[in-house]
Amino acid sequence: MGVFVFLPLVLPLTAWPVARLAEQHLHPRTAAWLLSVAAGVLALCSTVCLALLMVVGTAQLPGNPLPDGWSDEEVRDAVPYDEVAGTAAIPALLAVMAACSRVLWRHHRVRRRAEEALAGLPRRSVAVLPDEVPYAYALPGGRRGRVVVSTAMLASLSGQQRRALFAHERVHLAGHHHRFLLVVRLAAQANWFLRPLCTAVSYTVERWADEEAAARLGSRRVMAQTIGKAALVSRGAPAATLAAVASGGPVPRRVAALLGPPPAVRAWPPAFTAVGLAVWTAAAGTMVSALSSANSAVTLFLVLKTATPW
């Protein structure tokens, strides 16, 4: 087991370069998938290793319900610095669980409140709420979800801009972008080194919706105008795990991207470029993290099995 149990805790640092380069040089859809998968895997491996360390630390506490053999010297030898790392892992894992539970609770609470507010309205793809506060966001649920927009937001947009807004939010629903946002938000709570990936995915899913909505609308300029105008008046989505046209990173960068040429659709960047090297570094870090956590889990399982009295 050795130091392998600690590697997944710091290997998320290998994904930092790709967080910024991917959003600048990859197609937004590719970047969103790449960063979300990397964040999810790295967070899972990090949490597994924290749990393994917690087992070793808990076994040393007096009065614990674990088998007595789990506190034997051979178990402690499986983890270097077991007294410090094992003990520190207990509050760390509890903090991770509490933070992730808070994110899930807030996500489901916001969705439930929104669904309650829409309960009396006809079941259509667009739900218009009479509200003086301008907002628009994609609310997942059911077969297709719904676009929630206030009357104040609609009043601030022209006819073309309204169509652009609806197209943007429908892309969010069709692509299940709330899942990307939820995964990276949970990953950032599991390991703070993954926060740059959370910020990058929030931006890339909006860019993804910008590009597809502009293609459906047939005008990148109208889409850019809609984003800029909505950002000036909107308060954004009610939760960070719900996608909205006026959220997800610096609006000026999104507008500038829409006023330029569309991004090239490329599944994987060339290896000998800055973004290519960053992608390969993040992929290698993710692979090593997965192998390290698997090795540590199997090793500790075998050690504990041997130390367990039958």
C-alpha distance (Angstrom), angle and dihedral (degrees) to the residues before:
residue distance angle dihedral
M1 . . .
G2 3.81 . .
V3 3.78 119.3 .
F4 3.81 91.1 -15.8
V5 3.79 88.8 87.7
F6 3.82 90.4 62.6
L7 3.83 98.0 46.8
P8 3.85 97.3 79.1
L9 3.79 88.8 56.0
V10 3.82 92.7 63.1
L11 3.82 103.6 24.2
P12 3.85 91.7 87.4
L13 3.80 84.1 78.5
T14 3.83 87.5 74.1
A15 3.82 88.4 67.4
W16 3.80 96.0 57.1
P17 3.84 96.3 89.4
V18 3.80 93.3 50.1
A19 3.81 92.7 49.6
R20 3.81 92.7 73.2
L21 3.81 100.0 26.5
A22 3.81 94.1 51.6
E23 3.79 93.6 54.6
Q24 3.81 90.0 49.2
H25 3.81 102.1 42.3
L26 3.81 108.6 22.8
H27 3.77 129.9 71.2
P28 3.82 106.8 -92.2
R29 3.81 92.7 -119.3
T30 3.81 91.9 52.3
A31 3.80 92.1 44.7
A32 3.81 93.0 49.6
W33 3.81 92.7 51.3
L34 3.81 94.0 43.3
L35 3.80 95.9 48.4
S36 3.81 94.8 41.7
V37 3.79 94.1 51.0
A38 3.81 92.1 45.6
A39 3.81 92.0 48.1
G40 3.80 92.7 47.8
V41 3.80 94.8 48.8
L42 3.81 94.5 43.7
A43 3.81 91.8 48.1
L44 3.80 92.2 48.3
C45 3.80 92.4 49.9
S46 3.79 91.3 46.8
T47 3.81 91.7 51.1
V48 3.82 92.3 47.3
C49 3.78 91.0 54.4
L50 3.79 91.7 47.6
A51 3.80 88.0 53.1
L52 3.81 91.2 50.3
L53 3.79 91.0 50.8
M54 3.79 90.3 47.1
V55 3.81 90.8 55.4
V56 3.78 90.3 55.4
G57 3.80 92.3 44.7
T58 3.80 94.7 46.4
A59 3.80 91.6 50.0
Q60 3.81 88.8 62.5
L61 3.80 94.4 55.3
P62 3.80 116.2 99.4
G63 3.78 114.9 -112.6
N64 3.80 95.4 19.4
P65 3.82 116.6 152.2
L66 3.82 93.8 -128.6
P67 3.83 122.4 109.3
D68 3.80 112.9 -81.6
G69 3.79 91.2 -123.2
W70 3.82 90.5 66.7
S71 3.79 90.5 72.6
D72 3.81 93.6 53.5
E73 3.77 121.2 123.1
E74 3.81 93.4 -107.3
V75 3.82 89.9 59.5
R76 3.81 92.2 48.5
D77 3.80 90.3 48.5
A78 3.82 89.4 58.5
V79 3.80 90.5 67.9
P80 3.82 120.9 48.6
Y81 3.81 114.2 -132.9
D82 3.80 88.6 10.9
E83 3.80 94.2 166.3
V84 3.82 94.3 57.4
A85 3.81 101.9 29.1
G86 3.78 95.8 40.4
T87 3.78 93.5 49.1
A88 3.82 93.6 44.3
A89 3.82 91.0 49.8
I90 3.81 92.2 64.3
P91 3.84 98.1 67.1
A92 3.82 90.4 33.2
L93 3.81 93.1 57.8
L94 3.79 91.8 43.3
A95 3.81 89.1 52.3
V96 3.81 90.7 50.4
M97 3.79 91.7 50.1
A98 3.80 91.7 48.2
A99 3.81 93.1 48.2
C100 3.81 93.6 48.1
S101 3.80 91.4 46.0
R102 3.81 89.5 52.3
V103 3.83 91.3 52.4
L104 3.83 91.9 49.2
W105 3.79 92.3 45.2
R106 3.81 92.8 50.7
H107 3.82 91.8 45.9
H108 3.80 93.5 52.3
R109 3.81 93.2 40.4
V110 3.82 92.0 54.8
R111 3.80 91.4 46.5
R112 3.81 91.9 48.5
R113 3.81 92.9 49.1
A114 3.80 91.4 48.2
E115 3.80 91.5 49.8
E116 3.80 90.3 49.3
A117 3.82 90.1 52.1
L118 3.80 89.9 52.0
A119 3.80 95.5 44.9
G120 3.80 94.6 102.1
L121 3.80 96.4 45.8
P122 3.83 126.4 91.3
R123 3.81 114.1 -90.6
R124 3.81 99.2 -105.3
S125 3.79 134.3 140.7
V126 3.83 90.2 -107.6
A127 3.80 122.0 48.0
V128 3.81 115.8 -165.7
L129 3.79 115.4 -160.5
P130 3.82 121.3 -162.9
D131 3.78 99.6 -121.6
E132 3.79 134.3 140.6
V133 3.81 90.1 -145.8
P134 3.82 111.4 86.5
Y135 3.81 115.3 -130.3
A136 3.79 141.3 135.3
Y137 3.79 129.4 -174.7
A138 3.79 143.0 154.1
L139 3.81 113.7 -101.8
P140 3.82 112.6 -162.1
G141 3.76 120.8 -148.5
G142 3.77 139.9 107.3
R143 3.77 118.6 22.2
R144 3.80 99.6 -39.7
G145 3.78 108.6 2.7
R146 3.79 124.4 -133.9
V147 3.77 139.3 -95.4
V148 3.81 108.6 -124.5
V149 3.79 115.6 -157.0
S150 3.77 134.0 163.7
T151 3.79 125.8 -130.6
A152 3.79 89.0 -119.7
M153 3.80 91.0 59.3
L154 3.79 92.7 48.5
A155 3.81 90.7 48.6
S156 3.81 90.7 56.3
L157 3.83 94.5 54.4
S158 3.79 133.9 69.2
G159 3.80 123.4 -125.6
Q160 3.81 94.4 -93.2
Q161 3.77 91.9 45.0
R162 3.79 90.8 52.6
R163 3.78 90.3 54.2
A164 3.80 89.3 49.0
L165 3.80 91.1 50.7
F166 3.81 92.5 50.1
A167 3.80 91.4 46.9
H168 3.81 90.6 50.8
E169 3.80 94.6 50.9
R170 3.82 92.3 44.7
V171 3.80 89.4 56.5
H172 3.81 87.8 54.9
L173 3.79 90.3 52.7
A174 3.79 95.6 44.3
G175 3.81 92.1 48.3
H176 3.84 93.8 44.8
H177 3.79 88.5 -129.1
H178 3.80 91.9 169.2
R179 3.82 87.1 71.7
F180 3.80 92.0 56.8
L181 3.80 90.5 48.7
L182 3.79 92.9 47.2
V183 3.81 93.8 48.4
V184 3.80 94.8 51.3
R185 3.80 92.5 42.1
L186 3.81 89.9 54.8
A187 3.81 90.4 44.0
A188 3.80 91.1 53.9
Q189 3.80 89.5 52.2
A190 3.81 91.5 49.1
N191 3.81 93.4 51.2
W192 3.80 123.4 11.2
F193 3.81 90.5 -152.1
L194 3.84 86.3 72.7
R195 3.81 95.4 61.7
P196 3.83 93.8 99.7
L197 3.82 88.6 58.2
C198 3.80 90.1 51.0
T199 3.81 91.0 54.7
A200 3.81 91.9 45.2
V201 3.82 94.2 50.9
S202 3.81 91.4 48.8
Y203 3.80 86.9 56.8
T204 3.82 98.1 41.9
V205 3.81 95.8 51.1
E206 3.80 88.5 54.3
R207 3.79 90.6 48.3
W208 3.80 88.5 48.4
A209 3.81 90.3 54.6
D210 3.83 91.0 43.2
E211 3.79 92.8 55.9
E212 3.80 97.7 43.7
A213 3.80 92.7 44.4
A214 3.81 91.1 49.2
A215 3.81 89.9 51.0
R216 3.81 91.6 50.7
L217 3.78 91.8 45.6
G218 3.79 93.5 45.4
S219 3.80 94.1 -135.0
R220 3.78 126.0 86.3
R221 3.81 90.8 -176.2
V222 3.81 93.8 57.4
M223 3.80 89.4 48.6
A224 3.81 90.3 51.2
Q225 3.81 91.4 48.8
T226 3.81 90.8 49.7
I227 3.80 93.1 51.9
G228 3.78 92.7 47.6
K229 3.80 94.2 47.2
A230 3.81 94.4 44.1
A231 3.80 91.0 49.4
L232 3.81 90.9 55.0
V233 3.79 94.1 56.7
S234 3.80 106.4 22.8
R235 3.79 129.0 91.1
G236 3.82 91.5 -153.6
A237 3.79 129.7 -128.0
P238 3.81 120.6 -23.5
A239 3.82 90.3 -121.2
A240 3.79 134.8 27.1
T241 3.82 89.6 -123.4
L242 3.81 92.8 61.4
A243 3.80 119.9 78.0
A244 3.80 121.5 -125.6
V245 3.79 134.2 174.6
A246 3.81 93.7 -121.4
S247 3.80 97.7 48.0
G248 3.78 137.9 63.5
G249 3.77 109.9 81.9
P250 3.82 136.1 -37.2
V251 3.79 108.8 -13.2
P252 3.86 93.8 -154.1
R253 3.83 89.6 60.7
R254 3.79 91.4 51.2
V255 3.79 91.9 48.0
A256 3.81 91.7 47.7
A257 3.81 90.5 50.0
L258 3.81 91.2 52.5
L259 3.80 91.9 49.3
G260 3.81 88.7 55.8
P261 3.82 129.5 62.5
P262 3.81 119.1 -63.1
P263 3.82 115.5 -92.8
A264 3.78 118.9 -98.3
V265 3.79 114.7 -104.6
R266 3.79 104.4 -123.9
A267 3.79 124.5 157.5
W268 3.82 97.0 -155.8
P269 3.81 129.1 12.3
P270 3.83 122.6 -124.4
A271 3.79 110.9 -84.4
F272 3.81 97.8 -128.3
T273 3.80 97.2 58.9
A274 3.79 130.4 88.3
V275 3.79 93.1 -104.9
G276 3.80 91.8 42.1
L277 3.79 92.2 53.6
A278 3.80 90.3 45.8
V279 3.81 91.3 51.4
W280 3.81 92.3 49.1
T281 3.82 90.8 46.9
A282 3.80 91.5 51.8
A283 3.81 91.0 45.3
A284 3.80 90.8 50.4
G285 3.80 91.5 47.4
T286 3.80 90.9 49.7
M287 3.81 91.8 48.7
V288 3.81 93.6 47.8
S289 3.81 89.6 47.3
A290 3.80 91.5 52.4
L291 3.81 92.7 47.0
S292 3.80 92.4 46.1
S293 3.79 94.1 50.7
A294 3.80 91.5 45.2
N295 3.80 91.4 49.1
S296 3.80 91.8 48.0
A297 3.80 93.2 47.0
V298 3.81 93.8 49.6
T299 3.81 92.9 44.3
L300 3.80 94.2 49.8
F301 3.81 91.1 45.0
L302 3.80 90.8 54.8
V303 3.81 92.1 45.0
L304 3.80 92.8 49.2
K305 3.79 91.4 45.3
T306 3.80 89.7 54.2
A307 3.80 92.3 46.0
T308 3.81 94.9 47.4
P309 3.82 112.9 99.8
W310 3.77 114.7 -130.6
